[in-house]
Amino acid sequence: MKNKKTNKNLNKGFTLIELVVSIAMVTILSTVVLKISRFSDTHKSLTLARDEVRVAVRMAQNSSLSIPNPEQKHICGYGLYIEDNKTYNVFYTYISDSDFSDNPNTCQEEASYRSFNLVDSAQVAEISSRKLGDALIFTSHIGESIFFRVPYSELFGDNGELLAFDFVIDIQNTNVGATKSVTINNVGKIE
């Protein structure tokens, strides 16, 4: 009778093999969950950066349709300039009211007023400057700008000419190699 009771007690616990298998399963599941959460965080930061760039482009576009002009200058238009692989700026170009009075077609006729790289530095003003987050970089159009001319928000490329193709801004997460894009088509639709 004592032997039967002892045998029953032996079958009530975990064996060493069951314990090792349980620990291995918990370890594997934890690793998978951590990888998924890290991927989710990097995906979220990339999506957030793309959305911030999209908002900056939309701000330039909307500003070109509504012309706030508290100062003594004539605003030619607004744009987005990708300064380097981390930094982008929203800007506007302008001429003085006296120059505008002399030639009201200056902004329409001269391509230099339609590009950050072509305009005289004394006739450009930066509205905002932003940097991408850690491990995020621009991989296209570095050192280039897009420009929305006042008052109809016509879209111009970096050369000061009307944009005839889609302007695609690529943002990459260097940790995982994932890329998201902001596309501005030649009529100003932002995707």
Secondary structure as the mmCIF struct_conf table of DSSP 4:
data_model
#
loop_
_struct_conf.conf_type_id
_struct_conf.id
_struct_conf.beg_label_comp_id
_struct_conf.beg_label_asym_id
_struct_conf.beg_label_seq_id
_struct_conf.end_label_comp_id
_struct_conf.end_label_asym_id
_struct_conf.end_label_seq_id
HELX_RH_AL_P HELX_RH_AL_P1 LYS A 2 LEU A 10
TURN_TY1_P TURN_TY1_P1 ASN A 11 LYS A 12
BEND BEND1 GLY A 13 GLY A 13
HELX_RH_AL_P HELX_RH_AL_P2 LEU A 16 LEU A 65
BEND BEND2 SER A 66 SER A 66
BEND BEND3 GLU A 71 GLN A 72
STRN STRN1 LYS A 73 ILE A 82
BEND BEND4 ASP A 84 LYS A 86
STRN STRN2 THR A 87 SER A 96
HELX_RH_AL_P HELX_RH_AL_P3 ASP A 97 ASP A 102
TURN_TY1_P TURN_TY1_P2 PRO A 104 ASN A 105
HELX_RH_AL_P HELX_RH_AL_P4 THR A 106 GLU A 109
HELX_RH_3T_P HELX_RH_3T_P1 ALA A 111 ARG A 114
TURN_TY1_P TURN_TY1_P3 PHE A 116 LEU A 118
BEND BEND5 VAL A 119 VAL A 119
HELX_RH_3T_P HELX_RH_3T_P2 SER A 121 GLN A 123
STRN STRN3 VAL A 124 LYS A 131
TURN_TY1_P TURN_TY1_P4 ASP A 134 ALA A 135
STRN STRN4 LEU A 136 PHE A 138
BEND BEND6 SER A 140 SER A 140
TURN_TY1_P TURN_TY1_P5 ILE A 142 GLY A 143
STRN STRN5 SER A 145 ARG A 149
TURN_TY1_P TURN_TY1_P6 VAL A 150 SER A 153
STRN STRN6 GLU A 154 PHE A 156
TURN_TY1_P TURN_TY1_P7 ASP A 158 ASN A 159
BEND BEND7 GLY A 160 GLU A 161
STRN STRN7 LEU A 162 LEU A 162
HELX_LH_PP_P HELX_LH_PP_P1 LEU A 163 LEU A 163
BEND BEND8 PHE A 165 PHE A 165
STRN STRN8 PHE A 167 ASN A 173
TURN_TY1_P TURN_TY1_P8 THR A 174 VAL A 176
STRN STRN9 THR A 179 ILE A 184
TURN_TY1_P TURN_TY1_P9 ASN A 186 VAL A 187
STRN STRN10 ILE A 190 ILE A 190
#
